[in-house]
Amino acid sequence: MGEALLARLSTMVEKSASLMVSEADAARRDYIQTKYKMIVGIDNNAVVKFADVIIMAVKPQDFDSVLRQEVCCGISTEKLLISIAAGITTKYIEKTVGSDMPVVRAMPNMGALVGESITSISKGSSATSYDMDTAREIFSSIGDVVEVDEKLVDAVTAISGSGPAYFFYLIEALIEAAVELGLEPEAAKRLVVKTAVGSARLLETLKEDPENLREKVTSKGGTTEAALKIFEKKAVKRIIKDAVKAAHRRSKELSKG
């Protein structure tokens, strides 16, 4: 996710003057330096000292050590700290860096890799509207942004954070069904993927409810109706809701607050 942000931001700002990157892994460091033609350091303290906005794009299991040993050393209330670590609340961060430190929590998703993320941003207790505007501008580089109250971030995680996997699962099943019906795998994949992309584009462009568009595709006594009757018989909608609620519960269990 950190690289997705870097890839977009590096095309929008003067890299040498505006972007600093720190990466502990040597292989990743070499890769980023070569691909993005910029110097990548290994000193998080330097980034924190010189940057006005610090984005912590680290794994949750590494978050505490980086926050306590490196970020705390150079952070100040004149800077904005943005975290994209799953399950880490702004309250948890503020316990370490101080409640007067501007903190914003962001939850982008996998679509960031192609500039089609939907990111939720939530303000910490000392973040201002200016800080939120800054975060919104940054994450707009990888897609759309929605501001939510932090108490709803677990719901966001269950919907848009995990959501790409749900759609991939459905697409996987459709491709398998197409192959079972005799289509070649590559043709099956093209048919399913383009159908998914076109359907999403219709929803986005026409601004209609999905229920209305579904009804437009479904002719009485036709093929679509036959398929939807199976969905209803198997309670697919109920299964999907139960699955999302399970993701929501697990997100709460994993949260550090």
N, C-alpha and C positions, 0 to 999 in steps of 0.2 A: 504494500500500500504506500509505503514511503517512496518507493521508486515511481509509482504512478503519479504521485504529487510532483516529484522532481521532474519527471518527463514533461509534464504540462507547464509547470512554472518556468522551466528552463527555456521555453519558447516565448515567454511573455516578459521576462525581465533580463537585465544585464547580469549575466551569471557572476562575473568577476566582482561586481560591486554589491550584488543584492542577495546572493545565495551562498550559504555555507553548509557543508555536509560533513558529518562525522560517521564513520563506519568502522566497527571493530574488526570485522572479518576481512582478512587480507585479500582473498580472492574476490569478494564482493567489492571491495575498495578499488581494486584494479579494474574490474568490469565497469564500475560507474565512471571512473576517471576516463577510461577509453571511450565509452559510449557517449558520454555527455560533455567531453572535452572540458573538464573542470577539475580543480584540485579537491581531493577528498582527504580530510584529515582523520586522525584517530583520537583526537582530544575533544571530548564533549565539553569540557570546561571552557575551551576557547570559543566554541559555538555559543554557549550560554553567555559568556562575557561580552561578545561583540554583537550578537544578534538582538534585534528588537522584538522579534517573534520567534519563539522556540517551539518547534513541533516535535513531540516525542512519539516517534513511530517505532516503538520497540515492543517486543513480545511481553505479555503480562508477567511471565515468570522472571523477566529481566528488569521489570519496571522499578521495583523497590531499590535495587542497588544503584541503578542509574540516577534515580531521583535523589536519593540520600547522599550518595558519594560524589556526584558530579553536577547535577542541576542546582542543588541547594547552595553550592559554593559561590555561584556567580549570579544568582537570580536577584531581581529587585522589582519593586512595584511599578517601575517605569517600563517593564517588559510584559509581554503577553505569553503565557504558557498554554499551548494547545496539546491535548492528549488524544490520540486515536487508539489507545490501548483498550481492548475489550474488558469490560467488567470493573474498570477502575473509575470510581466516582470523583467528582471535583472535591467533595468533602474529604475524601481520603487523601487526595493530593495536598489540600490546604492544611491538613494536620501536620504535614512535613515542611511545606514551604512557607506557611503562614496564611492566615485567613484573609489578610489584606492583599495577597498576591492575585492579580487577574488571571483566572484559569477558565478555559473553555474546553468542554468535552465534545469531541466529534466522532460520529459513527458513519464513515463511508462504507460502500460495499464493493464487491468485485468488479462492477461495471466501470470503476475508476480506470481499469487497465485500458479501456477503449474510449475514455472520456464520457461515459454514460452512467456515472455513479449517481446515486441519490444519497446525500449526506445529511444526517441530522446534526444540529449543533445545539449545545445546552450551556447556559452560562453558570459559572461559579458565583459564589456570594459577592465577590468584589469585581467581577467583570462588568464593564460598562457597555452601553449601546455601541460606542465606537469600537470596542473590542469585538463585539458580535459582528459588526459590519466588516471588520478586518478578517475575521474567520470566514464569513460568508464569501468575501471576495476570493480568498485563497481556495476554498473548496468548490467555488463555482468554476474553477479551472478544470475540474474533473467531472463536472456534471451539474445537477440541480442540488439545491440546498433548502432544507426546511428546518425552522427553529422549533424545538420542542422543550417542554419542561423536563428536567432531568429525571423525574420520577417515572417518565414514560419511555426512557431509553431501553429498558428491557423489552418493552413491546416493539420498539423499533428494531432491536436486535432480532427478535423472532420473526418480524415481517421482512424488512429489507436487508438486514445483515445476513440471515440464513436464507432469505428468499431465492437468490439465484440457484441454490441447490434444489429447491422445490421445482423450479421450472426445468432445470436440467433433468431431473428425475422424470417429469412428464414427457419431455422430449425424448429421453432414452426409451421410455415405454412405447411411444408412438413409432419410433424408428424400428424397434423390435417387432412391433405389430406389422409394420409395412413389409419388413423382410419375410415374416411368416406368411404374408399374403402373396409373396412371389417377387417383390421388387428387389433389385440389386441394392446392396448396402449403401453405396455412394448416392444413388438416385433417391433412396429412402431418406437419407440424411438431408439432402438438398431440399426435398419436398417438405420435410418437417420443419427444418430451420427457417426456411423462407416463409412458411405459413405462420410460424411463431413471430417472426420479425414483422410481417405484414399485419398481423392481428394487433400487435402492440402499437404499431404506427397508426392504425385505424382508431384505436382508443385515444391515442394522444392527439390526433388531428381533428377528429370529428367531435370530440368533447362529449360523447354520449356515454350513458351508463353501459357497463358490460352486459347487463341483462337485456337492454334494448338491442344491442348488436347481436347478441346470441339469438334472440327471437327472429331477427331479420335473416339469419342463416338457416333457421329451423323451419322447414316447410312441414305442414301437417301430413303425417303419413309417409314422410320421406326418410332419407338415410340418416340425416343428422338427428332426427327425432328418435330413431331406433337406437342410436348410440347413447343419447342423453337418457333414455329410459333405463339403460343399464347403469349409468352413473347414479340415477335416482334410486334404483333398486338396491344397489350396493352401498348407498349412503356415502358417496364419495365426498360431498360437501361437508358432511359431518366429520369424516375422517380427516380432511384437510384442517378443519377448525381445531380438532383435538390435537393434531400434530403441532400446529402453531402454538397452542397453549402449553404443550409439553416443552417446546423450545423456550417459551417465555418463563416457565418455572425454572428451567435449567439455567437460564441467564441470571435469574435472581439468586440462585444457589451459588453461582460462581462470582457474584459481584463482591467487590471490596469497597465498603462504604464506612 
